[in-house]
Amino acid sequence: MRHSTTGFAVILALSPVQQLLAAETSESEWSATSNVTFVSDYYARGISQNWHKPTVQGGIDLTHSSGFYTGIWGSGVTPNTFVDANTEIDVYAGFNGSIAAIDKLGYTVGLISYLYPGGSWKKYSALTLDKGKPSGDRFNTTEINVGLSYDWISAKASYTLTNWFGAEKATGWDGSSKGTVYLELNAAYPLPLWDLILVGHLGHLDVAARLEASGFPNANGTPGTYKTNPDYTDWKVGLSKGFKLAGSEGWSAGIYYVGASNNGYWGGYGGSSFAGSTHSDGSLEYKNLNDSRFVFTLGRAF
C-alpha cells in the first residue's frame, strides 16, 4: 500500500515566493495574496480526492487591477486514485470583469491545468491493454472555463482541452474524453446573523467517453453499463464565516454537506484502489468516493 501525504511541501515552497511578490507589487497595480487551509476531506466537484482523509492545501494568487489573475494551488491527494501521485498542483490564469450596463453583473474567463507530479496510469499494474504491458498516460488535465455572476449567485461552464484525467482508449475507454463538460451553479448569500455566509452549489459532469462495457459484464455474462458511465450530479450546502484569531485577520471556517449521484460508478470502478490497496483478506479496496457527508474547513488568507 502506498501512503498519501499532504501538500505541506507545496505550501512551504510557495511562501517565500508570496513574500517576494508582495514586496514588489505593494505600490503597483498588482496585488498578491496567499492562503493555507485544513480540510477534513478534500471533495472536488462532489468526489473525494483523498480517500476520505484530511489534508492541507495552499496557494498564491496574483491579480492586476485590469481584472487579470494568475495563481498556483496545491493539495494532498490519494495515490489510491492517482497512482504514484500524492499531490495535486493547479496552475491557472484568466480575466474577471464587470458588465457596466447591468449593476452587479460580472463575468470570468479562464484556463486551468490540474497536475499530478509522478502520477500515471502506466503505474496501475492491472491496466495492461498494451500487449500485456501497463498502458495509459498521466492524469494531468487542462480546462477552459467561462462564467457569469450576479451579486451573490454565479454560474460557470468548464470544458476539457485534454483527456479527462487520462480517460482514453489506452485506459479502457471507448475513445477520447476530450470535450468533457462540467456545469455548475453557485451561491454565497450573506445571512443577517453572526456574519455567516450561506453557501450552495449544484453541478453536473458529462464525460465525453464511456468505459468499454465488455469489461464490466452483468451477472448473466452480457455486456453491462452500470459501472461504465461516470456522469453525475453533485451538490454542496453549508455555512462559512470569516473571523479574527488572536488579533490576526484573514481566518475563515466552514462546514458543508457534500456528495454526488451515481454510486454505480463512483462506488465501483471509480472508487477502486488503482494503487493496489487491499483489505486484510486480500480483496481489493473500494470506497464510495461520492458519499454524502459533512466536511469541515479551517483556513487563513494572507
C-alpha positions in Angstrom: 0.0 0.0 0.0 1.3 3.4 -0.9 0.9 6.2 1.7 -0.6 9.5 0.9 1.0 12.8 2.2 -0.4 16.3 2.5 0.5 19.3 0.4 2.9 20.8 3.1 5.8 20.7 0.7 3.9 22.8 -1.9 2.8 25.4 0.7 6.3 25.7 2.2 7.8 26.1 -1.3 5.4 28.9 -2.2 5.7 31.0 0.9 8.9 32.8 0.1 7.6 33.5 -3.4 4.5 35.1 -2.0 6.6 37.4 0.3 8.7 38.5 -2.7 5.7 39.2 -4.8 4.1 41.2 -2.1 7.2 43.3 -1.7 7.4 44.0 -5.4 3.7 44.8 -6.0 2.9 46.8 -2.9 2.9 50.1 -4.8 1.7 48.9 -8.2 -1.5 47.8 -9.9 -0.7 44.3 -9.0 -1.5 42.5 -5.7 -0.5 39.2 -4.3 -2.3 37.0 -1.7 -1.7 33.5 -0.3 -3.8 31.0 1.6 -3.5 27.9 3.7 -6.4 25.6 4.5 -7.0 22.4 6.5 -9.9 20.2 5.2 -11.3 17.2 6.9 -11.8 15.6 3.4 -10.8 17.1 0.0 -14.0 17.0 -2.0 -13.8 18.4 -5.6 -17.0 18.6 -7.6 -18.7 16.1 -5.2 -15.9 13.4 -5.3 -13.4 12.8 -2.6 -9.8 13.2 -3.9 -8.1 12.0 -0.7 -9.8 8.6 0.1 -12.0 10.4 2.8 -8.9 11.5 4.7 -7.9 15.1 5.9 -5.2 17.1 4.1 -3.7 20.6 3.9 -4.0 22.9 0.9 -2.4 26.2 0.0 -1.9 28.6 -2.8 -0.8 32.0 -4.2 -2.8 34.4 -6.3 -1.5 37.4 -8.3 -4.1 39.8 -9.6 -4.0 43.0 -11.7 -6.3 46.0 -11.5 -7.4 45.3 -15.0 -9.0 42.0 -13.9 -6.3 39.6 -15.0 -5.4 36.9 -12.5 -3.0 34.0 -12.2 -2.1 31.6 -9.5 -0.9 28.2 -8.3 -2.6 26.0 -5.7 -1.7 22.6 -4.1 -3.4 19.9 -2.1 -2.7 16.4 -0.9 -4.5 13.7 -2.9 -4.5 9.9 -2.6 -2.3 7.6 -4.7 -5.2 5.1 -4.5 -6.9 7.2 -7.1 -3.9 9.0 -8.7 -1.4 6.2 -8.8 2.1 7.2 -7.5 0.9 10.8 -7.0 0.2 12.3 -3.6 0.0 16.0 -4.6 -2.3 17.9 -6.9 -1.0 21.2 -8.2 -3.3 23.6 -10.1 -1.9 26.3 -12.3 -4.4 28.9 -13.6 -4.9 32.3 -15.2 -7.8 34.3 -16.6 -9.7 37.5 -16.5 -12.5 38.8 -14.3 -14.6 41.7 -15.4 -17.9 43.5 -15.0 -20.7 44.5 -17.4 -21.3 48.2 -17.0 -24.8 48.1 -18.4 -26.1 45.9 -15.5 -25.1 46.7 -11.9 -23.6 43.7 -10.1 -23.2 41.6 -13.2 -19.8 40.2 -13.8 -18.0 37.6 -16.0 -15.0 35.4 -15.9 -12.9 33.5 -18.5 -10.0 31.3 -17.5 -7.7 28.4 -18.2 -6.6 25.8 -15.5 -4.3 22.8 -15.5 -4.6 20.1 -12.9 -1.2 18.4 -12.4 -0.3 15.2 -10.5 3.5 15.0 -10.3 4.8 11.4 -10.6 1.3 10.0 -11.3 0.5 8.0 -14.4 -1.9 5.2 -15.5 1.2 3.3 -16.6 1.8 2.7 -12.9 -1.5 0.9 -12.5 -0.2 -2.6 -12.8 -3.6 -4.2 -13.5 -4.1 -2.0 -16.6 -2.4 -4.0 -19.3 -4.2 -3.2 -22.5 -1.0 -2.5 -24.4 0.2 -6.1 -25.3 0.2 -7.1 -21.7 2.2 -4.0 -20.6 0.9 -1.2 -18.4 -0.8 1.4 -20.6 -2.1 4.9 -20.4 -0.9 8.4 -19.9 -0.7 10.9 -17.0 -3.7 12.2 -15.0 -2.9 15.8 -15.9 -5.9 17.7 -17.3 -6.4 21.1 -18.7 -9.8 23.0 -18.9 -11.1 26.3 -20.2 -13.9 27.9 -18.4 -16.4 30.8 -18.7 -18.8 32.1 -16.2 -21.3 34.8 -15.2 -22.1 36.2 -11.7 -24.8 38.5 -10.4 -24.5 39.7 -6.8 -24.2 36.5 -4.7 -25.0 33.9 -7.4 -22.8 32.6 -10.2 -22.7 30.0 -12.9 -19.8 28.5 -14.8 -19.1 26.0 -17.6 -15.8 24.2 -17.9 -14.6 22.3 -21.0 -11.6 19.9 -21.1 -8.9 20.5 -23.8 -7.2 17.3 -22.9 -8.5 13.8 -21.9 -10.4 13.8 -18.7 -7.8 12.7 -16.1 -6.3 10.2 -18.7 -9.5 8.6 -19.8 -8.8 7.2 -23.4 -8.6 4.0 -25.4 -5.3 3.1 -23.7 -7.1 3.1 -20.3 -10.1 1.1 -21.3 -12.5 3.8 -22.6 -14.4 3.8 -25.9 -12.5 6.8 -27.2 -11.0 10.2 -26.3 -12.6 12.1 -23.4 -11.6 15.5 -24.7 -14.6 17.8 -24.6 -15.8 16.7 -21.2 -18.1 19.4 -19.8 -18.8 20.4 -16.2 -21.6 22.9 -15.5 -22.1 24.5 -12.1 -24.4 26.9 -10.2 -23.0 28.5 -7.0 -24.4 30.8 -4.3 -22.8 32.7 -1.4 -25.6 34.5 0.4 -24.8 36.8 3.4 -27.1 36.0 6.3 -28.2 38.7 8.8 -26.8 36.6 11.7 -23.2 36.5 13.0 -21.9 37.4 9.6 -22.5 33.9 8.3 -22.4 33.1 4.6 -24.9 30.5 3.3 -23.1 28.5 0.6 -24.8 26.4 -2.1 -23.6 24.5 -5.1 -25.1 22.3 -7.8 -23.0 20.8 -10.6 -23.2 18.2 -13.3 -20.4 16.3 -15.1 -20.8 15.0 -18.7 -17.8 12.9 -19.6 -17.2 12.6 -23.4 -16.4 8.9 -23.2 -17.5 5.7 -21.6 -15.7 2.7 -20.2 -15.8 -0.3 -22.6 -18.9 -2.2 -21.5 -17.4 -5.6 -22.4 -15.0 -5.2 -19.5 -17.8 -5.0 -16.9 -20.4 -7.8 -17.7 -23.7 -8.2 -15.9 -24.4 -11.2 -13.7 -25.6 -13.2 -16.7 -22.4 -12.5 -18.7 -23.9 -9.9 -21.1 -22.1 -6.6 -21.5 -23.0 -4.3 -18.7 -23.3 -0.5 -18.4 -23.9 0.2 -14.7 -20.3 0.9 -14.0 -19.2 2.3 -17.3 -20.9 5.8 -17.2 -19.1 8.2 -14.8 -21.6 11.1 -15.3 -23.1 12.5 -12.1 -24.8 15.4 -10.4 -23.2 16.8 -7.3 -24.2 19.2 -4.5 -22.9 21.2 -1.6 -24.7 23.2 1.1 -23.3 24.8 4.2 -22.1 27.8 6.2 -18.9 29.8 6.2 -17.7 32.6 8.4 -14.7 34.9 8.4 -13.2 35.9 11.8 -10.1 37.2 13.7 -8.0 34.9 15.8 -5.6 36.2 18.5 -5.7 39.6 16.8 -4.8 38.3 13.3 -7.2 38.7 10.4 -8.0 36.6 7.4 -9.3 33.5 9.1 -12.3 31.6 7.9 -14.1 28.3 8.7 -16.8 26.4 7.1 -19.0 23.3 7.4 -20.6 21.8 4.4 -22.7 18.8 3.4 -21.4 17.5 0.1 -22.0 14.5 -2.2 -22.8 13.3 -5.7 -25.0 10.8 -7.5 -24.0 7.6 -9.5 -22.9 5.1 -6.8 -22.7 2.5 -9.6 -19.5 4.1 -11.0 -18.1 6.0 -8.0 -18.6 3.1 -5.6 -17.3 0.7 -8.2 -14.6 1.2 -10.8 -14.2 4.9 -10.0 -13.9 4.1 -6.3 -11.4 1.2 -6.6 -7.8 1.5 -5.4 -5.7 1.7 -8.6 -2.6 1.6 -6.4 -3.5 -2.0 -5.3 -4.6 -1.3 -1.8 -6.3 -4.3 -0.3 -8.2 -5.3 2.8 -6.8 -7.8 5.4 -8.4 -10.7 3.5 -6.5 -9.7 0.3 -9.6 -8.3 -1.5 -9.3 -5.1 -3.5 -10.2 -2.0 -1.5 -13.1 0.1 -2.7 -14.7 3.3 -1.3 -17.8 5.3 -2.3 -15.9 8.4 -3.2 -19.2 10.3 -3.7 -20.6 9.6 -0.3 -22.7 12.4 1.1 -21.0 13.7 4.3 -20.1 16.7 6.3 -16.8 18.4 5.5 -15.0 20.9 7.8 -12.5 23.6 6.6 -10.3 26.0 8.5 -8.0 28.4 6.7 -6.3 31.7 6.6 -5.6 34.2 3.8 -2.5 36.4 3.9 
